[in-house]
Amino acid sequence: MNIKKNTRLIFVVLIATFNIIGCNPVSNQAESTDVKKPFLSTYVATPSESFVIEHATVLTGTGKQLDDTSILVEDGKIKLVGQNFYAPANTKRYDANGKWVTPGIIDVHSHLGVYPSPGIESTQDGNEMTAPVTAEVWAEHSVWTQDPGMQLALAGGVTTFQVLPGSGNLIGGRGVTLKNVFSRSVQGMKFPNAPHSLKMACGENPKRVYGSKGRSPATRMGNVAGYRAAWIKAEEYRKKWDEYTESLDSGKEKDKPKRDLQLDTLAEVLRGNILVHNHCYRAEEMLVMIDIAKEFGYKIAAFHHAVEAYKVADVLAKENICAAMWADWWGFKHEAFDQVRENAAMVDNAKACAIIHSDSAIGIQHLNQESAKAMSAGNKNGLSLEPKDVIAWITSNPAKAMGIAEQTGSLEENKMADIVIWSHNPFSIYAKAEKVFIDGVLKYDRDNRSKQPVSDFDLGITDPQGERL
Amino acid sequence: MRMIIRSSFILLFLSVNFNVAAENFLIKNATIHTASKQGVLDETDVYISDGFIMQIGKNLKIKSKHTLIDATNKHVTPGLINASTQIGLVEIDAASSTVDYTTKNKSQGASFTIAPAINFRSTLLPQNRINGLTRAIVRPVGGSSIFHGQGTAIALLSSSQGMINEVNAMYASYGIAGSKISGGSRASAYMALDKALEEANYLRHNRSQYKPGFDWHFSQSVQDLDALKAVLEKKIPLVVSVHRSDDILKIIALAKKYSIRLILDGASEAWMVADQIARDKVPVLMDPFMNLPSSFESLAIRLDAAAILNRAGVKLIFTGIDFQATHNGFLVRQSAGSAVSYGMPAEDAIKAMTINTAEVFGIKNYGKITVGMDADIVVWDGDPLELTTNPDAVLIKGINQPLVSRATRLRDRYWDLQDIQNKAFMR
């Protein structure tokens, strides 16, 4: 227990905590240098039958609570959300009387697959702590698709999650957005057309990792010098490649620049094609990072682990940057010392984009519970947050930060039918995800064991003839 | 009867509360989760005087001067206790100068006693108590011996009056953690535990032969073996961190061999051997929120483990949540709520964060709402297991606690973001 606790702490402090997300992609300025894009998504939604969920209390993710409402799903898409509409007689029906329905839950900050369970020496694949800037690594190349944590997250209603590299580096590499589906390949889980993210990290982690090795960065000022030096190189590289690409169109072809994997990624950020997700706890560091983004012309999608977001919520609102937060974690590091339980509520109240994230294979299973606590803390101090608003913290707001809000994150017509049926109001301790649909396919059913997925790892691991759970 | 109990308790405990300005309180019309045989009492009053629960009943008429707390539509529970924390031994885990819960001193294993290090003015005490945690078991972790040392029990008061029992348990690890300390194998860890207990047993019967200046050859230092005497004499329990189901049975057998009081700690796979644990009456200390197979010794961990163990008759004591069980020790309430959501009766879950922990660790006069108990009381604005419930009042030993912490001060400073320049003058 003690050792376990310490291990977990180190995990959190050292490894798990660096992310920056860019909220809104800047418009594409040029073609990607990734001319032949590798590792594309091969995910195909299983052809699904039409169905209608009836008589539900629906939280749309767009700020509405609709009572006694039905949702019609066809071809894996939401076709209709409303009352008293006609569904063809042969349509499958789910009676959700007394139950609540929300969009599929989205976690903007996960390390599933890159720090899988069980945690052993050979599976620590989330932090390439060999240089402070490792923009060339991609989290998806570390993902173990058979991490049993994925099925546990599914039972918590999670349909989409972003897997990020850890926070040991200033720039840790590319993150990837996955559908929570069984696949033999990571490509088979990749969310179609979701942008990559770039994980950046402020504060204690990178300066400790590299300072302890006697190299830069050893201080927060060293951190900032490190980001800026990287962006200067990236800007040169972007310019060279963009000029080359333009020269192809003009007929006067310039010399082809040499490719550099690290700078490929950073140039794509500058072009607005990769979203910046920035692990950053402290208020003043967030404001420094905003200045760096402006200096080099990129956009920050979200600050992660934004423990002090409540101190700068007005700035985050003005800059249109999301704050991804825990409900109540604090004290494991100095930069996590000023946490307040009202953080997310205060950010939301300032009209900034609030997100509850997990950074944990336990927390990802209970994002609804974490949101409930954060809502309740705000309301106890005088706010009037309601489930219809707060559900956005774990659905439409993370979708926005991940650049997938056009496809998922809310129950609107023509969006992916990523849907959860809950036994109770999802902000109750007694609420359980009963049925979870991804692209209109029932991927988890609490009442039907044959509809509860089992990872390769879980098979025969505790009992040769059974499964882990 | 009530009067007799009342006067005897005043005589017995008046000195304890000597310099405490305890008011009298009448809590009216509450739903009371007594954590006792009385179960839940509806629309009932509690009268608190001199730091103790003096009367419980409907429509109590109190003549003495008192403060009225209207608890209509509210719930009352005993103040909660978290059975495994480092509260008072840390401010910031990654700031080593604020950490006292472990030692690198090789001569201190079982003899490492954390009580003197507790900081009752730590920021963790107010943040936990305003959220309903009034007591905590505080324990050492790690170190260089398979025995981590001796823990204590505190009330979350910001003064040394919070010390309850200076030494109330001994801690050790088996399984992965124990084997790592002992050389890399469970077999070495088992031998280390067995040998230490055997030697401690020998030593306590032959102590007079071992005087300073002698050359003694034991597996542990003499001071560590001396510390194990209280375990062998059943004065304190031995809390062993152990997860795999077969490891659990080994440790139960070892405890029987030396006839010691055992508490299984963590016990991820305890539910698989629930009947054996119940038969041997071994309490289980667990966080019911944990369901991640985070190691190869916790593969079978599951969310309904608490419900299964409870049904089998195992006495449960709760901690939670996860690595935040110290800074957010009050979240033991969310862990307990999760256990209920997965099938444990609510009143049993409340006992697992009140009276059960008091009984297992020998904390006197705390843990249930019955006449004569210390008035550790929380008035909740709703179902005490619900996420959206918060405390409206917290009493510790009858003293009303202001619902203020460093975090609420920061919250209030930044609640509006106007006039930032003058925030420095906002106290």
Interface residues (C-beta under 8 A of the other chain):
Chain A: M1 N2 I3 K4 K5 N6 R8 L9 V12 V13 S117 P118 G119 I120 P148 G149 L152 E204 Y310 K311 A313 D314 D328 W329 W330 G331 F332 K333 H334 A336 F337 D338 Q339 V340 R341 E342 M346 A350 S360 A361 I362 Q365 H366 Q369 A372 K373 M375 S376 A377 N379 K380 N381 F427 S428 I429 Y430 A431 K432 I461 T462 R468 L469
Chain B: S84 V90 E91 I92 D93 A94 A95 L124 R139 V141 G142 H148 Y171 S173 I176 A177 K180 S241 D265 G266 F289 M290 N291 L292 P293 S294 S295 F296 S298 L299 A300 R302 I321 D322 F323 Q324 A325 T326 H327 N328 L331 Q334 G337 S338 V340 S341 D381 L385 E386 L387 T388 T389 N390 A407 T408 L410 R411 Y414 W415 L417
